[in-house]
């Protein structure tokens, strides 16, 4: 890629440009040999993310998720039932395929179906609650979103401890989201008969096997080296084009943040000062920082200054509620909605903010009264 192309790409991705500037400035302030810089990059995390994104792209292209919808819906149903299906598809699938991928799969499908059944009034509320559902459902598991995987890896948390931290919030969020669906317009709709998608199980089953290997690595039952030796060649044999579907921007963002945070740790004042200020306030600080930096960069920046993994984990995940950039996954669904003929940006952002702040307020009350 030429210098001009790189510059244009960074202009289109200001978060990546900021992370690169952060890395370059901190490296200049605290020079280190290449070996030290390389050691600050969490290669096992990046490798696992690379594998997961490739595999899930293959499953998405296989038509597996669309086939599930076609099996469940045909003939007469209600618009509210449809809305609930798309919302909770995001909620539950995000626990395994990440919030980003859940929205990439189910938001366009929801827009297509709701448009076909002439339930246009449901587009805004359904897409918004899909976004919230994906962000909160993905909170449950280590592989649900990038910040979870980072915290799980960085602190070496046992899976049971991780689930005990995230489980109650996810359960409460799911109940609130379900209650919110009663506000959806409820009218009879007819799903036109469609040809069921032909599933290529010879392609799907190997992908599911490779996905299982990734889960074994998350559970620390399969070493990282073994994962890469088996999974990467396996994907290449199945379809090397899947490597094009990887979100390399996210991998670069993590790399720049690792380099920048690693360099910060070599600056004497920053080795102790921020830790003293952060102590006891990890939850609130991470939640507020997520509103302006988004939760992934916030996680990487704050983790080195605290051992309080629980408050940090809750702060960056609950902090995904609020502004539209608090969780970058929210931008995915917003862009998909903007691509419709009927998009109304103002009403979307107003309802998005209202719904996010409403759920955020309830979770804050629960956190401070019950946790």
C-alpha positions as CSV (number, residue, x, y, z in Angstrom):
1,X,0.0,0.0,0.0
2,X,1.4,3.4,-1.0
3,X,1.9,6.3,1.4
4,X,-1.0,8.2,-0.1
5,X,-3.3,5.2,0.2
6,X,-2.2,4.7,3.9
7,X,-3.0,8.4,4.6
8,X,-6.4,8.1,3.0
9,X,-7.1,4.9,5.0
10,X,-6.2,6.6,8.3
11,X,-8.4,9.6,7.4
12,X,-11.3,7.3,7.0
13,X,-10.5,5.5,10.3
14,X,-9.7,8.2,12.9
15,X,-9.7,5.7,15.8
16,X,-6.9,3.8,14.1
17,X,-5.0,7.0,13.3
18,X,-5.2,8.1,17.0
19,X,-3.9,4.7,18.1
20,X,-1.0,4.9,15.7
21,X,-0.2,8.4,16.9
22,X,-0.4,7.2,20.5
23,X,2.0,4.4,19.8
24,X,4.5,6.6,17.9
25,X,4.5,9.3,20.6
26,X,4.9,7.0,23.5
27,X,7.7,5.0,21.7
28,X,9.5,8.3,21.1
29,X,9.1,9.3,24.8
30,X,10.3,5.8,26.0
31,X,12.6,4.3,23.4
32,X,13.1,0.6,23.6
33,X,14.9,-2.2,21.6
34,X,12.7,-4.0,19.0
35,X,12.6,-7.1,21.1
36,X,11.0,-5.2,24.0
37,X,8.5,-3.6,21.6
38,X,7.6,-7.0,20.2
39,X,7.2,-8.5,23.7
40,X,4.6,-5.9,24.5
41,X,2.3,-7.2,21.7
42,X,-0.1,-9.9,22.8
43,X,0.4,-12.3,19.9
44,X,-1.8,-15.1,21.3
45,X,-4.7,-12.8,21.6
46,X,-4.2,-11.4,18.0
47,X,-3.8,-14.9,16.7
48,X,-7.0,-16.2,18.3
49,X,-9.0,-13.2,17.1
50,X,-7.6,-13.8,13.5
51,X,-8.8,-17.4,13.6
52,X,-12.2,-16.6,15.1
53,X,-13.0,-13.9,12.6
54,X,-12.0,-16.1,9.6
55,X,-14.1,-19.1,10.8
56,X,-17.2,-17.0,11.6
57,X,-16.9,-15.4,8.2
58,X,-17.0,-18.8,6.7
59,X,-20.1,-19.8,8.7
60,X,-21.8,-16.6,7.7
61,X,-21.1,-17.2,4.0
62,X,-22.4,-20.7,4.3
63,X,-25.9,-19.4,4.9
64,X,-26.3,-21.2,8.2
65,X,-27.8,-18.3,10.0
66,X,-30.3,-17.4,7.3
67,X,-31.3,-21.1,7.1
68,X,-32.2,-21.0,10.8
69,X,-34.6,-18.0,10.2
70,X,-36.2,-19.8,7.2
71,X,-36.8,-22.9,9.4
72,X,-38.5,-20.8,12.1
73,X,-40.7,-18.4,10.1
74,X,-43.2,-19.0,7.3
75,X,-46.8,-18.0,6.8
76,X,-48.6,-15.9,9.4
77,X,-46.8,-14.4,12.4
78,X,-46.7,-11.0,14.2
79,X,-44.4,-8.1,13.8
80,X,-43.5,-8.2,17.5
81,X,-42.5,-11.9,17.3
82,X,-40.3,-11.1,14.3
83,X,-38.7,-8.2,16.1
84,X,-38.0,-10.4,19.2
85,X,-36.4,-13.0,17.0
86,X,-33.9,-10.6,15.4
87,X,-33.2,-8.9,18.7
88,X,-32.5,-12.1,20.7
89,X,-30.6,-13.7,17.8
90,X,-28.1,-10.9,18.3
91,X,-28.2,-11.3,22.1
92,X,-27.5,-15.1,22.1
93,X,-25.3,-15.4,19.0
94,X,-23.0,-12.6,20.2
95,X,-21.9,-14.8,23.1
96,X,-20.1,-17.0,20.6
97,X,-19.5,-15.1,17.4
98,X,-18.9,-11.6,18.9
99,X,-21.2,-8.6,18.9
100,X,-19.7,-7.2,15.7
101,X,-20.4,-10.4,13.7
102,X,-23.9,-10.9,15.2
103,X,-24.8,-7.4,14.0
104,X,-23.3,-7.9,10.6
105,X,-25.4,-11.0,10.1
106,X,-28.7,-10.2,11.7
107,X,-29.2,-6.4,11.2
108,X,-29.3,-6.6,7.3
109,X,-31.5,-9.7,7.6
110,X,-33.9,-7.8,9.9
111,X,-34.0,-4.8,7.6
112,X,-34.7,-7.0,4.6
113,X,-37.5,-9.0,6.3
114,X,-39.2,-6.0,8.0
115,X,-39.2,-4.1,4.7
116,X,-40.7,-7.1,2.8
117,X,-43.5,-7.5,5.4
118,X,-44.1,-3.7,5.3
119,X,-43.2,-3.2,9.0
120,X,-41.1,-0.1,8.3
121,X,-42.0,1.5,11.6
122,X,-40.1,-1.3,13.4
123,X,-36.8,-0.6,11.6
124,X,-35.5,2.0,14.1
125,X,-36.5,0.3,17.4
126,X,-35.5,-3.2,16.2
127,X,-32.1,-2.2,14.9
128,X,-31.4,-0.2,18.1
129,X,-32.4,-3.1,20.4
130,X,-30.4,-5.5,18.2
131,X,-27.4,-3.3,18.9
132,X,-28.0,-3.1,22.6
133,X,-28.7,-6.9,22.7
134,X,-25.5,-7.7,20.9
135,X,-23.4,-5.5,23.1
136,X,-24.9,-6.9,26.4
137,X,-25.1,-10.5,25.3
138,X,-21.5,-10.5,24.2
139,X,-20.6,-9.5,27.7
140,X,-21.2,-13.0,29.0
141,X,-18.3,-14.9,27.5
142,X,-14.5,-14.3,27.0
143,X,-15.0,-14.6,23.2
144,X,-18.1,-12.4,23.1
145,X,-16.1,-9.2,22.3
146,X,-12.5,-8.1,22.0
147,X,-12.3,-6.4,25.4
148,X,-13.5,-9.5,27.2
149,X,-10.9,-11.7,25.4
150,X,-8.2,-9.2,26.4
151,X,-9.2,-9.1,30.1
152,X,-9.6,-12.9,30.2
153,X,-6.1,-13.3,28.8
154,X,-4.4,-10.4,30.5
155,X,-5.5,-11.4,34.0
156,X,-5.6,-15.1,33.5
157,X,-9.1,-15.4,34.9
158,X,-10.7,-18.8,35.5
159,X,-13.8,-19.2,33.3
160,X,-16.0,-19.7,36.3
161,X,-14.8,-16.4,37.9
162,X,-15.4,-14.6,34.6
163,X,-18.9,-15.9,34.2
164,X,-19.8,-15.1,37.8
165,X,-18.8,-11.5,37.2
166,X,-20.7,-11.0,33.9
167,X,-23.6,-13.4,34.3
168,X,-25.9,-11.4,36.6
169,X,-25.6,-8.2,34.5
170,X,-26.3,-10.2,31.3
171,X,-29.3,-11.9,32.8
172,X,-30.7,-8.6,34.1
173,X,-30.0,-6.9,30.7
174,X,-31.8,-9.8,28.9
175,X,-34.9,-9.4,31.1
176,X,-35.0,-5.6,30.5
177,X,-34.5,-6.0,26.7
178,X,-37.4,-8.5,26.6
179,X,-39.7,-6.2,28.5
180,X,-38.7,-3.4,26.1
181,X,-39.9,-5.5,23.2
182,X,-43.5,-5.0,24.4
183,X,-43.2,-1.5,23.1
184,X,-42.7,-2.8,19.5
185,X,-45.7,-2.5,17.2
186,X,-47.7,-5.7,17.1
187,X,-49.6,-6.4,13.9
188,X,-50.1,-9.6,11.9
189,X,-47.7,-10.1,9.0
190,X,-47.2,-12.8,6.4
191,X,-43.9,-14.3,5.6
192,X,-43.8,-15.3,1.9
193,X,-42.8,-18.8,1.1
194,X,-39.1,-19.0,0.2
195,X,-36.8,-21.7,-1.0
196,X,-34.8,-23.0,1.9
197,X,-31.1,-22.5,1.5
198,X,-29.0,-25.5,0.6
199,X,-26.4,-25.9,3.3
200,X,-23.0,-27.3,2.4
201,X,-22.3,-29.4,5.5
202,X,-19.0,-30.6,4.1
203,X,-17.9,-27.0,4.5
204,X,-19.8,-26.2,7.7
205,X,-18.7,-29.2,9.8
206,X,-14.9,-28.5,9.4
207,X,-15.5,-24.9,10.3
208,X,-17.4,-25.9,13.4
209,X,-14.5,-28.2,14.3
210,X,-12.0,-25.4,13.9
211,X,-14.3,-23.2,16.0
212,X,-14.3,-25.8,18.7
213,X,-10.5,-25.8,18.7
214,X,-10.6,-22.0,19.3
215,X,-12.9,-22.6,22.3
216,X,-10.5,-25.1,23.6
217,X,-7.7,-22.5,23.4
218,X,-9.9,-20.0,25.3
219,X,-10.5,-22.6,28.0
220,X,-6.6,-23.1,28.1
221,X,-6.9,-26.7,27.0
222,X,-5.2,-26.2,23.7
223,X,-1.8,-24.4,23.5
224,X,-1.7,-21.3,21.2
225,X,1.1,-22.9,19.0
226,X,-1.1,-26.0,18.4
227,X,-4.1,-23.7,17.6
228,X,-2.2,-21.8,14.9
229,X,-0.6,-24.9,13.4
230,X,-4.0,-26.6,13.0
231,X,-6.5,-23.8,12.4
232,X,-4.7,-21.5,10.0
233,X,-3.7,-24.2,7.5
234,X,-7.2,-25.7,8.0
235,X,-8.9,-22.4,7.0
236,X,-6.5,-22.1,4.0
237,X,-7.4,-25.5,2.8
238,X,-11.2,-24.9,3.1
239,X,-11.2,-21.4,1.5
240,X,-8.2,-19.0,1.7
241,X,-10.5,-16.2,0.6
242,X,-11.8,-16.2,4.2
243,X,-8.6,-14.4,5.2
244,X,-9.9,-11.4,3.3
245,X,-12.9,-11.2,5.7
246,X,-10.7,-10.7,8.8
247,X,-11.1,-7.3,10.4
248,X,-7.5,-6.3,10.1
249,X,-8.3,-2.8,11.3
250,X,-9.2,-4.3,14.7
251,X,-6.0,-6.3,14.8
252,X,-3.9,-3.2,13.9
253,X,-5.8,-1.2,16.5
254,X,-4.9,-3.7,19.1
255,X,-1.2,-3.8,17.9
256,X,-0.8,0.0,18.1
257,X,-2.5,0.0,21.6
258,X,-0.2,-2.7,22.8
259,X,2.9,-0.9,21.6
260,X,1.7,2.4,23.1
261,X,0.6,1.0,26.5
262,X,3.9,-1.0,26.7
263,X,5.9,2.1,26.1
264,X,3.9,4.0,28.7
265,X,4.9,1.4,31.3
266,X,8.5,2.4,30.8
267,X,7.9,6.0,31.7
268,X,8.7,6.3,35.5
269,X,5.9,8.6,36.5
270,X,3.3,6.6,34.6
271,X,4.3,3.4,36.3
272,X,2.7,4.5,39.6
273,X,0.8,7.8,39.2
274,X,-2.3,6.6,37.2
275,X,-2.5,3.4,39.3
276,X,-2.9,5.5,42.5
277,X,-5.6,7.7,40.9
278,X,-7.5,4.7,39.4
279,X,-7.5,2.6,42.6
280,X,-11.0,2.1,43.8
281,X,-12.6,3.9,40.8
282,X,-11.9,1.3,38.1
283,X,-15.6,0.8,37.3
284,X,-16.6,4.4,36.9
285,X,-13.4,5.6,35.2
286,X,-13.6,2.8,32.6
287,X,-17.3,3.4,32.0
288,X,-16.7,7.2,31.4
289,X,-13.6,6.7,29.3
290,X,-15.5,4.2,27.1
291,X,-18.0,7.0,26.2
292,X,-15.3,8.9,24.3
293,X,-12.6,6.4,23.5
294,X,-14.8,3.3,23.0
295,X,-14.4,0.3,25.3
296,X,-11.7,-1.6,23.5
297,X,-8.9,1.1,23.7
298,X,-10.1,1.9,27.2
299,X,-9.6,-1.7,28.3
300,X,-6.0,-1.9,26.9
301,X,-5.0,1.4,28.4
302,X,-6.4,0.9,31.9
303,X,-5.5,-2.8,32.4
304,X,-1.8,-2.1,33.2
305,X,-2.7,0.2,36.0
306,X,-5.1,-2.0,38.0
307,X,-5.5,-5.6,39.3
308,X,-9.2,-5.1,39.8
309,X,-10.3,-7.2,36.8
310,X,-13.9,-7.4,37.9
311,X,-14.8,-3.7,38.1
312,X,-12.8,-3.1,34.9
313,X,-14.6,-5.9,33.1
314,X,-18.0,-4.6,34.1
315,X,-17.0,-0.9,33.5
316,X,-16.0,-1.4,29.9
317,X,-18.9,-3.6,29.0
318,X,-21.6,-1.6,30.7
319,X,-19.7,1.4,29.3
320,X,-20.6,0.1,25.8
321,X,-24.0,1.7,26.5
322,X,-24.3,5.4,26.0
323,X,-22.8,7.2,23.1
324,X,-22.8,5.6,19.6
325,X,-19.0,5.2,19.8
326,X,-18.9,3.7,23.3
327,X,-18.9,0.3,21.5
328,X,-17.7,0.4,17.9
329,X,-20.1,-2.4,17.1
330,X,-22.9,0.1,17.5
331,X,-21.6,1.9,14.4
332,X,-22.0,-1.2,12.3
333,X,-25.8,-1.3,12.8
334,X,-26.1,2.5,12.4
335,X,-24.4,2.3,9.0
336,X,-26.6,-0.6,8.0
337,X,-29.7,1.4,8.9
338,X,-28.4,4.5,7.0
339,X,-28.2,2.3,3.9
340,X,-32.0,1.9,3.8
341,X,-34.3,4.0,1.7
342,X,-36.3,5.0,4.7
343,X,-33.5,6.1,7.1
344,X,-34.1,9.0,9.5
345,X,-30.8,9.7,11.2
346,X,-32.2,12.2,13.8
347,X,-34.9,9.9,15.2
348,X,-32.5,6.9,15.1
349,X,-29.8,8.7,17.2
350,X,-32.4,10.2,19.6
351,X,-34.0,6.8,20.3
352,X,-30.6,5.1,20.4
353,X,-29.3,7.5,23.0
354,X,-32.6,7.3,25.1
355,X,-32.7,3.5,25.1
356,X,-29.0,3.2,25.9
357,X,-29.1,5.7,28.7
358,X,-32.2,4.1,30.1
359,X,-30.6,0.7,30.4
360,X,-27.4,2.2,31.6
361,X,-29.2,4.0,34.4
362,X,-30.9,0.7,35.5
363,X,-27.6,-1.2,35.5
364,X,-25.8,1.6,37.4
365,X,-28.4,1.4,40.1
366,X,-28.1,-2.4,40.2
367,X,-24.2,-2.1,40.4
368,X,-24.1,0.3,43.2
369,X,-26.9,-1.2,45.3
370,X,-26.3,-4.9,44.7
371,X,-22.6,-5.5,43.8
